[in-house]
């Protein structure tokens, strides 16, 4: 009689262990996949168009143009190689900055008063908010 009652209890324990094991495997899979997608300590992903130098300060190059959004949202900022690739054509978020190192660049700012621009390491004169501006920047050797 005692043996008859322990059989269902044994099945319940085995079922609980199987459920725990399946849960543990699923948790490990989720953690593993997330670690592959976003490794711990990784830098936040930057847009593919960002050409920021990742050199040590002593080796750092000065960008041809650096644009920093100083408003909550900066209307469309377009950066392109003259007669070539469009490197950026989008709005920027507050605090976001991009740097480009190509020898020559065409820049169009939807609202020049919302960004801070540096050309070859020198700040560009600020503009009034609401002003659309376009200009070409040549690198030091250009």
C-alpha positions as CSV (number, residue, x, y, z in Angstrom):
1,X,0.0,0.0,0.0
2,X,2.8,2.4,0.9
3,X,4.6,1.5,-2.4
4,X,1.4,2.3,-4.4
5,X,1.2,5.9,-3.0
6,X,4.9,6.7,-3.6
7,X,4.7,6.1,-7.3
8,X,2.6,9.2,-8.1
9,X,4.9,11.2,-5.8
10,X,8.0,10.0,-7.6
11,X,6.4,11.0,-11.0
12,X,5.6,14.5,-9.6
13,X,9.2,15.0,-8.4
14,X,10.6,13.8,-11.7
15,X,8.2,16.0,-13.6
16,X,9.2,19.0,-11.4
17,X,12.9,18.2,-12.1
18,X,12.3,18.0,-15.8
19,X,10.4,21.4,-15.8
20,X,13.3,23.0,-13.8
21,X,15.9,21.5,-16.2
22,X,14.0,22.8,-19.2
23,X,13.6,26.2,-17.6
24,X,17.3,26.3,-16.8
25,X,18.3,25.4,-20.4
26,X,15.9,28.0,-21.8
27,X,17.3,30.6,-19.4
28,X,20.9,29.8,-20.5
29,X,19.9,30.0,-24.1
30,X,18.4,33.4,-23.7
31,X,21.4,34.7,-21.7
32,X,23.8,33.2,-24.3
33,X,22.0,34.8,-27.3
34,X,21.8,38.2,-25.5
35,X,25.5,38.0,-24.7
36,X,26.3,37.3,-28.4
37,X,24.0,40.2,-29.6
38,X,25.1,42.7,-27.0
39,X,28.3,41.6,-25.2
40,X,28.8,43.0,-21.6
41,X,30.9,46.2,-21.5
42,X,30.3,46.8,-25.3
43,X,30.0,50.3,-26.6
44,X,26.6,51.3,-27.7
45,X,26.1,50.7,-31.3
46,X,26.8,53.7,-33.6
47,X,25.3,54.3,-37.0
48,X,27.3,52.8,-39.8
49,X,27.8,56.2,-41.3
50,X,29.8,57.4,-38.2
51,X,33.5,57.6,-39.0
52,X,34.8,58.4,-35.6
53,X,38.5,57.8,-35.0
54,X,39.2,55.2,-32.3
55,X,42.9,56.0,-31.9
56,X,44.7,56.8,-28.7
57,X,44.8,60.6,-27.9
58,X,48.4,60.9,-28.9
59,X,47.5,59.3,-32.3
60,X,44.1,61.0,-32.7
61,X,43.4,62.6,-36.1
62,X,41.5,65.8,-36.3
63,X,38.2,65.2,-38.2
64,X,37.5,67.2,-41.4
65,X,34.1,68.0,-39.8
66,X,32.6,67.2,-36.4
67,X,28.9,67.9,-35.8
68,X,27.3,67.9,-32.4
69,X,23.6,68.2,-31.8
70,X,23.0,70.8,-29.0
71,X,19.2,70.8,-29.1
72,X,16.7,68.0,-28.1
73,X,16.4,67.1,-31.8
74,X,18.4,68.6,-34.7
75,X,16.6,68.6,-38.0
76,X,18.1,66.8,-41.0
77,X,21.9,66.9,-41.1
78,X,23.3,65.8,-44.5
79,X,27.0,65.0,-45.0
80,X,28.3,63.6,-48.3
81,X,31.4,63.3,-50.3
82,X,31.1,65.7,-53.3
83,X,29.9,63.7,-56.3
84,X,29.9,60.5,-54.2
85,X,28.5,58.7,-51.2
86,X,25.9,60.2,-48.8
87,X,27.4,59.5,-45.4
88,X,24.5,60.9,-43.3
89,X,21.0,62.2,-44.1
90,X,18.9,62.1,-40.9
91,X,17.9,63.9,-37.8
92,X,20.2,63.8,-34.8
93,X,19.4,63.5,-31.2
94,X,20.4,65.8,-28.4
95,X,24.1,65.2,-27.4
96,X,24.8,63.0,-30.4
97,X,27.9,63.8,-32.3
98,X,29.5,62.5,-35.5
99,X,32.9,63.0,-37.0
100,X,34.1,62.5,-40.6
101,X,37.6,62.3,-41.9
102,X,37.2,62.4,-45.7
103,X,39.4,64.9,-47.6
104,X,36.4,66.9,-48.8
105,X,32.7,67.0,-47.6
106,X,29.5,68.8,-48.5
107,X,27.4,69.6,-45.4
108,X,23.8,70.7,-45.3
109,X,22.2,71.6,-41.9
110,X,18.4,71.8,-41.7
111,X,18.8,74.1,-38.7
112,X,22.3,75.4,-38.2
113,X,21.4,76.9,-34.9
114,X,20.8,73.5,-33.3
115,X,24.3,72.1,-34.0
116,X,27.9,72.9,-33.1
117,X,30.2,72.4,-36.0
118,X,34.0,72.1,-35.9
119,X,36.0,72.2,-39.2
120,X,39.5,70.7,-39.0
121,X,39.6,71.3,-35.3
122,X,38.4,74.9,-35.4
123,X,34.8,75.9,-34.3
124,X,32.6,77.2,-37.0
125,X,30.7,80.5,-36.2
126,X,27.3,79.7,-34.6
127,X,24.2,80.5,-36.6
128,X,20.7,81.7,-35.5
129,X,18.2,79.0,-34.8
130,X,16.0,78.3,-37.8
131,X,18.8,79.1,-40.3
132,X,19.4,76.5,-43.1
133,X,23.1,76.3,-44.1
134,X,25.2,74.4,-46.6
135,X,28.9,74.5,-47.1
136,X,31.9,72.5,-48.2
137,X,34.8,71.5,-45.9
138,X,38.2,70.5,-47.1
139,X,40.6,68.6,-44.9
140,X,44.0,70.0,-44.0
141,X,45.6,68.4,-47.1
142,X,42.6,69.2,-49.4
